[in-house]
């Protein structure tokens, strides 16, 4: 069976102007990717997947990039294999490593991150950055602490030792999400990010002006964050859904219909600078049990 150019009948999903749609995807052990689905990837994506040494990393990369293409297909109505993805120029040095963008149609922005069995995709009408990282070890925190801003270092060191790994992971993902959204990524180091510590929501850091940055709660083993270019002074909204595992085994049209029917697992405010927001959980999907306080899939 082949379906790399199977077209949805028009877009199945739509994201409002002030919102960001987030999609979480886990990689269950032993899951294979059908060859027909893998054919939807571009040659450069297939080469990158082949370069992974660990099968688990290769599987997560392939599943995440297939999910990205199929989600963009559901939002645009263009077949996954026909979507042309490219890199914008870096806004800092003009190098060819800026934000990944859709060549056509304009007006839809996306971001992808994956780490240790979990992937996160953000889709919005304005530039967006997402990041997900497994909560680091205490040793990793100790080694990476010096690259943070002095105020951020002091805030982390003021915490009990047991609380630092989670707090550090949340801080790091906020920084990476913002840098991805801006388009510089980590090419100039995480030190290029402005202050995004404990009180980032109540201050107006020069490097983050025009951006809203928020943590994404509900994932016990990972930290995650989203950065969204603000369209005005108001508060945006992040809506998190889980990508169904069945999406890999369906033709593009049926996959788009499946994704269009997924109910949100989490809704949370993405506040403008100086306006901290509170997450609102609509509750877990009845088809999949969750642990208390959990809204994400567990890898």
C-alpha atoms as one frame of an Amber mdcrd trajectory, in Angstrom:
protein
   0.000   0.000   0.000   1.252   3.487  -0.855  -0.248   6.809   0.141   2.491
   9.457   0.208   0.390  11.871  -1.868  -3.036  11.100  -0.454  -4.824  14.443
   0.023  -7.235  15.459   2.778 -10.453  17.037   1.500  -9.679  20.552   2.701
  -8.230  21.473   6.123  -9.553  19.475   9.089  -8.067  21.665  11.802  -7.923
  25.411  12.382  -5.999  27.389  14.988  -7.370  30.794  16.111  -5.155  33.860
  15.699  -4.220  34.230  19.392  -3.879  30.525  20.206  -1.243  27.850  19.866
  -2.187  24.225  19.318   0.184  21.766  20.983   0.412  18.076  20.127   2.218
  15.527  22.321   3.448  12.206  20.957   5.061   9.338  22.815   6.936   6.350
  21.383   5.807   2.999  22.788   8.451   0.288  22.785   8.583  -1.884  19.680
   6.376   0.337  17.507   7.373   0.234  13.855   6.728   2.867  11.217   4.937
   1.565   8.101   7.068   1.964   4.968   4.232   3.753   3.168   4.060   6.378
   5.916   7.849   6.810   6.026   7.733   7.627   2.300   6.040  10.914   3.230
   9.319  12.211   4.675  11.627  14.339   2.536  14.996  12.817   1.495  16.833
  15.069   3.979  14.604  13.835   6.818  15.227  10.196   5.865  18.983  10.807
   5.805  18.849  12.434   9.225  16.842   9.509  10.611  19.374   7.014   9.232
  22.181   8.853  11.036  20.769   8.054  14.507  22.861   5.427  16.282  20.177
   4.333  18.737  17.023   2.729  17.276  14.899   4.465  19.920  16.180   7.892
  18.827  15.613   7.041  15.162  12.063   5.859  15.875  11.183   8.992  17.833
  12.631  11.243  15.114  10.669   9.484  12.343   7.414   9.408  14.292   7.777
  13.066  15.316   8.475  14.271  11.779   5.678  12.160  10.329   3.338  13.576
  12.966   4.463  17.092  12.072   3.794  16.546   8.368   0.424  14.921   8.966
  -0.624  17.658  11.379   0.410  20.400   8.949  -1.524  18.501   6.287  -4.612
  18.524   8.508  -4.277  22.313   8.998  -3.525  23.167   5.348  -5.264  20.498
   3.258  -1.968  19.725   1.480  -0.752  16.115   1.352   2.078  15.428   3.844
   4.603  14.459   1.158   3.878  17.648  -0.821   4.606  20.036   2.043   7.845
  21.933   1.470   9.695  22.756   4.685  12.712  25.040   4.704  14.816  27.138
   7.085  14.557  30.891   7.469  17.767  32.869   7.856  18.953  33.325  11.441
  17.856  36.818  12.538  21.119  37.319  14.398  23.768  36.195  11.897  21.762
  35.545   8.678  23.043  31.935   8.643  20.876  29.139   7.170  19.793  27.817
  10.564  16.777  29.954  11.465  13.253  28.780  12.246  11.863  25.923  10.141
   8.974  27.287   8.076   6.422  26.212   5.505   7.395  27.412   2.046   3.687
  27.540   1.169   1.068  28.442   2.271   2.129  31.451   4.363   0.529  32.336
   7.680   0.991  29.035   9.532   3.936  28.605  11.908   5.196  25.505  13.688
   7.855  24.204  16.058   8.982  20.690  16.953  10.940  19.290  19.896  11.618
  15.736  21.053  13.466  14.208  23.977  13.727  10.705  25.455  10.532   9.156
  24.144   8.348  12.270  23.989   7.768  14.773  21.173   5.977  18.127  21.262
   4.679  20.042  18.235   3.352  23.598  18.288   1.231  25.143  15.518   0.087
  28.770  15.498  -0.734  31.765  13.305   2.255  33.693  14.683   5.856  32.540
  15.195   6.039  29.886  17.896   8.718  27.887  19.706   8.293  24.763  21.830
  10.746  22.707  23.815  10.533  19.490  25.809  13.352  17.969  27.858  13.578
  15.055  30.249  14.061  16.358  33.799  17.860  16.439  34.189  20.001  14.806
  36.823  21.520  16.803  39.672  24.918  16.382  37.992  23.634  17.912  34.748
  22.233  20.867  36.687  25.612  21.386  38.367  27.475  21.312  35.038  25.079
  23.605  33.159  24.370  26.134  35.910  27.253  28.477  34.896  25.741  29.190
  31.449  22.647  30.744  33.048  22.277  34.378  34.012  23.481  35.250  37.546
  19.975  35.972  38.794  18.741  32.629  37.460  21.648  30.837  39.128  20.866
  32.449  42.477  17.199  31.491  42.235  18.045  27.853  41.547  20.640  27.662
  44.312  18.105  29.084  46.784  15.888  26.026  46.179  16.218  22.748  48.083
  18.583  20.418  46.233  15.767  17.973  45.455  13.747  20.695  43.701  16.532
  22.016  41.482  16.406  19.465  38.618  12.724  20.137  37.862  13.155  23.915
  38.235  16.257  23.875  36.033  14.460  21.809  33.375  11.554  24.247  33.315
  13.900  27.230  33.040  15.932  25.592  30.268  12.854  24.710  28.209  11.551
  28.271  28.526  14.855  29.542  27.146  15.005  27.041  24.292  11.366  27.624
  23.366  11.971  31.376  23.120  15.189  30.985  21.116  13.442  28.578  18.726
  10.564  30.992  18.291  12.889  33.931  17.614  14.813  31.779  15.154  18.321
  31.741  16.621  17.935  28.407  18.402  20.997  27.257  20.314  23.410  28.236
  17.544  24.532  31.191  19.692  24.199  29.393  23.035  21.483  29.420  25.673
  23.228  32.435  27.208  21.767  34.479  24.351  18.327  34.102  25.933  17.089
  36.856  28.271  16.238  36.354  31.920  13.447  33.749  32.149  13.733  32.739
  35.789  11.178  32.552  38.567   9.803  36.063  38.025   9.973  36.165  34.211
   6.196  36.612  33.881   6.245  39.841  35.904   9.231  41.513  34.234   9.719
  42.883  30.745  13.091  41.556  29.661  14.359  43.364  26.577  15.148  40.127
  24.728  11.641  38.750  25.238   9.603  41.816  24.286   6.762  40.850  21.993
   6.831  37.232  23.195   4.745  35.278  25.695   6.477  32.364  27.413   4.735
  29.732  29.546   5.478  26.395  31.214   3.341  23.410  30.221   2.367  21.439
  33.333   1.250  17.858  33.697   4.241  15.823  32.472   5.950  14.048  35.406
   9.203  13.008  33.733   9.731  15.921  31.347   9.687  19.720  31.441   8.105
  21.620  28.563   7.446  25.217  27.544   5.968  27.275  24.722   6.876  30.734
  23.421   4.394  32.604  21.248   4.860  35.875  19.390   2.203  38.203  20.794
  -0.388  39.648  18.416  -1.568  42.232  20.948  -1.633  43.099  24.653  -4.043
  40.298  25.576  -3.539  36.722  26.729  -3.252  33.833  24.291  -4.248  30.248
  24.911  -2.401  26.959  24.529  -4.477  23.856  23.785  -2.693  20.519  24.220
  -3.801  17.299  22.533  -2.265  13.851  22.272  -1.444  12.409  18.841  -3.209
   9.011  18.566  -0.882   6.104  17.805  -3.193   4.995  14.993  -2.287   8.042
  12.891   0.758   6.189  11.512  -1.278   3.358  10.051  -3.878   5.394   8.162
  -3.789   7.094   4.747  -3.393  10.874   4.885  -7.093  11.669   4.523  -8.160
   9.299   7.288  -5.287  10.437   9.508  -6.425  14.060   9.087  -9.971  13.100
  10.053  -8.678  11.221  13.100  -6.562  14.192  14.244  -9.492  16.553  13.709
 -11.543  14.642  16.272  -9.007  14.538  19.137 -10.253  16.218  22.330  -7.915
  18.531  24.326  -6.070  17.162  27.350  -5.049  20.605  28.655  -5.925  24.261
  28.150  -3.669  26.903  29.652  -3.167  30.637  29.298  -0.098  31.963  27.503
   0.015  35.349  29.244   1.373  38.582  27.891   4.469  39.772  29.818   3.481
  40.733  33.344   0.322  38.636  33.334   0.911  35.185  34.809  -1.772  32.675
  33.867  -3.272  29.574  35.434  -3.672  26.273  33.627  -7.120  24.721  33.295
  -7.356  20.980  32.866 -10.524  19.625  31.223  -9.681  16.138  32.514  -8.127
  13.026  30.981  -9.493  11.289  27.928 -11.819   8.420  28.993  -9.997   6.099
  26.583  -6.635   6.397  28.363  -6.100   6.353  32.140  -3.868   9.023  33.674
  -2.027   9.309  36.922  -3.087  12.024  39.316  -2.019  15.432  37.998  -0.905
  13.975  34.646  -2.172  15.317  31.322   0.567  14.096  28.960   1.278  10.662
  27.501   3.919   8.683  29.376   6.762   7.473  27.127
